[in-house]
Amino acid sequence: MPKHHRPAGKKKEGNAAKYITRTRAVNYLQVSLAIFRRLCILKGIFPRDPKRKVEGNHKTYYHMKDIMFLFHEPLLQKFRDIKAHAKKVKKAKARKNKDLEDRLLDRAPTYKLDRLISERYPTFIDALRDLDDCLTMVHLFAALPAAEGERIQVERIHNCRRLSHEWQAYISRTHSLRKTFISVKGIYYQAEVEGQKITWLTPHALQQVLTDDVDFNVMITFLEFYETLLGFVNFKLYHSINVKYPPILDPLLEAIAAELYALCRYIAAQPGTASVDSLPITSGEDGQPGMEKLDIRTEESELRLAQLQHQLPTNEPGALMHLVEDSKAEDEDTDAETKECKNLFKNFKFFLSREVPREALLFVIPAFGGVVSWEGDGSPFRESDDGITHQIVDRPTQGHIFLSREYVQPQWIFDCINARIILPTEDYLVGRIPPPHLSPFVDNEAEGYVPEYAETIKRLQAAAKKKVLPMPGLENQDLNDPQTLLVEGIVDRTEANETAEKKRKLMMLEKQYHDELNMELQGIAYSSLKNKNLDNTVDNAKEDTITPTEGPEDLSQVTMSRKRRKLYEAMKIGQERKKDKVKLLHERKKNAEASKKV
């Protein structure tokens, strides 16, 4: 009999005891596959990949400890109650018992996910680290059409839109936004909150269509958890800046779909401050600013305004606050990067035309210290305001032009944000093809290819910081090179020639000294040899030291283990691919320059 023989039917050991297949897990918990999948999503349990798959490679395995974790979950009984309640409602409906059906629908069992948030995220920093997918999912559902009869409830879409605007209003008010990038998928944002970098994707403001090849049930389960998580995060962040949560918004601005601006007003409201210059205006027939009543004001709106006055006296009906207000107490606590972001558009006043992405610009411009308005009801100032410095347009021609402002394309805003300087507007004027929109998430130096416009931005940044950089093509030379100083205009031609002659003599003496040391090491007696022979000797000595390490029969590679050798070969393949990519980019640049000349 073998030493480790175990009779049939006895207790299992090894991987057979540690892991369980999905079918057995569903049978063990006595739930359906949909409820099991929902529980795994809410609890954060994922399949495992054991080294030895006992029941075959084609099955999905879970750790037995995770299944026992689900077995003691209170939500499991809640889901069973919900399933039993649905059967009762279906049975009453089949019997045409309307009274029983209504009573059952009124007493439907519910559940909350508050406890799961504290279980999965013990500290607030843990929640911030896992906020990337949460924000992307919430912003995605916030852009979906809120129509009755669709597969997604209208209340859920409105809740996602409210949560996303609350998050954007906090980021904009605290000047926490760091990077932006417009791509085909949408607009990428990166913010820094309490030392954690959070990146999320917002879809473009286009009409979204619900496709049939997407399982929305799984996505809604994720969204259900993410809504609760983002609600807790917003609550914590708003209380960190002494703002009441949930915010109370102006119903007039809500009615005209200006929720983000209303949130910025609410957060920026300070005790005893009110701005008379930023009153809401409507587009009248004469085109002059005036104080006209909106037709959308109803009795319900007046009731909400009374509640708003009672809870927040400074937020009077019809009085609009500035988007960003300076606070001396906050300036002392903020770091240098936050101050730089806060003062980027500090002295600028923007106006948005109707064709530009209004919601994205209303988010990024106040985040960097600018004041912004738009075309429509509820805007803080009109297009004819004399204080406007820049007007954002996205059309080939402009009808009426004000000479006191500059007309730029929306890309100029995002490029200035990424560069952290005010870029020249000549390339972004109306009707011109703007420069390439470079991604701030790519390290050009590490990739091996630096675009031409990136070098231009680097020089503008150096000029803004009053630093001296070498001219293009002279990156390998020293900043003290006389030719570089001559080109930069620091010295005149006579001084440059004298400095160049001194430097040439020093280089010759240094080269002679190194040649003599090299001959002494090789045991060659000193003689009056020519410099050419010395150069050949030095070059041959360098080649002798380099050749043995560059061949494929490298001793270090031969002595490597198989695993390390494969890893080394994979690294070399990756480097070759990067070189090929850089070569392709250089060829494309050369072809583009050739086509421009033609």
ABEGO torsion letter per residue (X at the ends): XBAABBBBGBBBBEAAAABBBAAAAAAAAGBBAAAAAAAAAAAGBBBBBBABBAAEAABBBBBAAAAAAAAABAAAAAAAAAAAAAAAAAAAAAAGBAAAAAAAAAABBBBBAAAAAAAABABAAAAAAAAAAAAAAAAAAAABBBBBGBABBAAAAAAAAAAAAAAAAAAAAAGABABBBBBAAEBBBBBBBGGBBBBBBBBBBBBBBBBAABBAAAAAAAAAAAAAAAAAAAAAAAAAAGBBOBBBBBAAAAAAGBAAAAAAAAAABBBGBBBAAABBBBBBAAGBBBBBBBAABBAAAAAAAAAAAAABAABBBGBBBBABBBBAAAAAABBAAAAAAAAAAAABBBBBBAABBAAAAAAAAAAAGBBBBBBEBGBABBAABAABABBBBBBABBABBBAABBBBBAAAAAAAAAAGBBBBAAAABBGBBBBBBBBAABBAAAAGBBBAAAAAAAAAAAAAAGBBBBBBGAAABBAABAAAAAAAGABBAAAAAAAAAAAAAAAAAAAAAAAAAAAAAAGBBBBBBBAAAAAAAAAAAAAAAAAAAABAABAAAAABBAAAAAAAAAAAAAAAAAAAAAAAAAAAAAAAAAAAAX
